[in-house]
Amino acid sequence: MKLPARATLDEAAALLAMLENELAGAGQGEVFELDASALQEVDSSALALMIEAHRLCAQRGLRFRASGLPAKLSELARLYGVESLLSPVA
């Protein structure tokens, strides 16, 4: 799933719905990739979306991969102590 240029509180509900829709079509054991390379504007909502994606993947028997993380999002993950959840394959 490729994230748009903006992932802030204003887009959180729509992004969560998009995430759940994408996950519905994934088969157990697959790698679900969340591509953040287009992100230009983020806040902690983007991080919350990534954490929720990780949780939902684990619940569905999928492996989660986050790619293309912008520096600000990586910094937020380090600040909140969740950077291991966003490692290449978790």
Helices and strands as residue ranges (DSSP letters): E 6-7, G 9-11, H 12-24, E 31-35, E 41-42, H 44-60, E 63-67, H 71-80, G 83-86
